[in-house]
Amino acid sequence: MNETQSLVLKNTSKNLTLASHVEVASTIEERARGLLGRDTLPDKYCLWIHRCRSIHTFFMRFRIDVIFVDQNLKVTAVKKNLPKWCLTWGGLRAKSCFEFKAFSITELQVEKGDILYVGN
């Protein structure tokens, strides 16, 4: 898994910072591993999985929130508080997703159609 790359994730539609640390999973191995083996994630931290329309939470140790986005980082789906042992997808237009520990995005009111930004 790539180290945290000093990237931030912002919801430009609502002028909110969703994560102050974005870890990127872009290789086959990183994407397959995802958050497996971790006990939790720090606050304001997320994993950005590239080339990903669906995810599973098999063998996960904690619940997660997920934001699926298209190639322009427009939100296609928001999944909150996903339990272990489930499958979910972000729709036909989804190209990647951001995974957070559960309840991280609840207060931020991220909605389908919002535009996100990843940068320094």
C-alpha positions in Angstrom: 0.0 0.0 0.0 1.3 3.4 -0.8 2.2 5.6 2.1 -0.1 8.5 2.9 0.8 11.0 0.1 -0.1 14.3 1.8 -3.3 14.3 -0.2 -6.6 15.7 1.0 -10.1 14.8 -0.1 -12.6 17.6 -0.4 -16.2 17.8 -1.3 -16.2 20.9 -3.5 -20.0 20.9 -3.8 -20.3 21.6 0.0 -16.8 23.1 0.6 -15.9 20.4 3.2 -12.7 18.5 3.9 -13.6 14.8 4.1 -10.1 13.5 4.8 -6.8 15.1 5.6 -4.9 12.0 4.6 -5.6 9.9 1.5 -3.8 6.6 1.0 -3.9 5.4 -2.6 -4.4 1.7 -3.6 -3.6 1.6 -7.4 -1.8 -1.7 -8.0 -3.6 -5.0 -8.2 -2.1 -6.2 -4.9 -2.9 -2.9 -3.1 -6.5 -3.0 -4.4 -7.0 -6.6 -3.5 -5.7 -6.1 0.0 -7.6 -2.9 0.7 -8.2 -2.5 4.4 -7.8 -6.2 5.2 -5.7 -6.9 8.3 -6.3 -3.5 9.8 -8.1 -2.9 13.1 -9.3 0.6 12.3 -8.4 3.8 10.4 -7.4 7.1 12.0 -9.8 10.0 12.0 -9.9 12.1 8.8 -8.1 9.2 6.9 -9.3 7.2 3.9 -8.2 4.7 1.4 -8.7 5.6 -2.3 -9.1 2.4 -4.4 -8.6 3.0 -8.1 -10.4 1.0 -10.8 -13.1 -0.2 -8.4 -16.8 -0.4 -9.1 -17.6 -2.8 -6.2 -16.2 -3.8 -2.9 -16.6 -6.5 -0.3 -16.1 -6.5 3.5 -15.2 -10.2 3.8 -12.7 -10.8 6.7 -12.8 -7.1 7.7 -12.3 -6.2 11.4 -14.4 -3.1 11.4 -17.4 -1.4 9.7 -16.7 1.1 6.9 -18.3 4.0 5.0 -17.7 4.1 1.3 -18.0 6.9 -1.4 -18.0 5.7 -5.0 -17.1 8.2 -7.7 -16.9 8.3 -11.5 -13.8 9.3 -13.5 -14.5 13.0 -12.7 -14.8 12.3 -9.0 -18.6 12.9 -9.1 -20.2 10.8 -6.4 -22.2 7.9 -7.8 -23.1 6.2 -4.5 -22.6 6.6 -0.7 -22.7 3.5 1.5 -22.6 4.1 5.3 -21.8 1.8 8.1 -21.2 -1.3 6.0 -21.0 -4.5 8.2 -18.6 -7.4 7.7 -19.4 -10.0 5.1 -21.2 -7.9 2.6 -20.9 -6.9 -1.1 -21.8 -3.5 -2.5 -21.2 -1.6 -5.7 -21.2 2.0 -6.8 -23.2 1.7 -10.0 -22.2 1.4 -13.7 -20.4 4.8 -13.8 -18.3 4.2 -10.7 -14.5 4.1 -11.4 -13.0 4.3 -7.9 -14.0 4.5 -4.2 -12.9 6.1 -0.9 -13.1 3.9 2.2 -13.4 5.4 5.7 -14.0 3.9 9.1 -17.7 3.8 9.8 -19.5 7.0 10.8 -16.7 9.2 9.3 -18.9 10.6 6.6 -22.2 10.6 8.4 -22.0 14.2 9.6 -20.5 15.4 6.3 -23.7 14.8 4.3 -22.0 13.5 1.2 -24.6 12.9 -1.5 -24.9 11.3 -4.9 -24.0 14.0 -7.4 -21.5 15.9 -5.2 -18.1 16.7 -6.8 -15.0 15.6 -4.9 -11.4 16.8 -5.3 -8.1 15.1 -4.3 -5.0 17.2 -4.0 -2.4 18.8 -1.8 
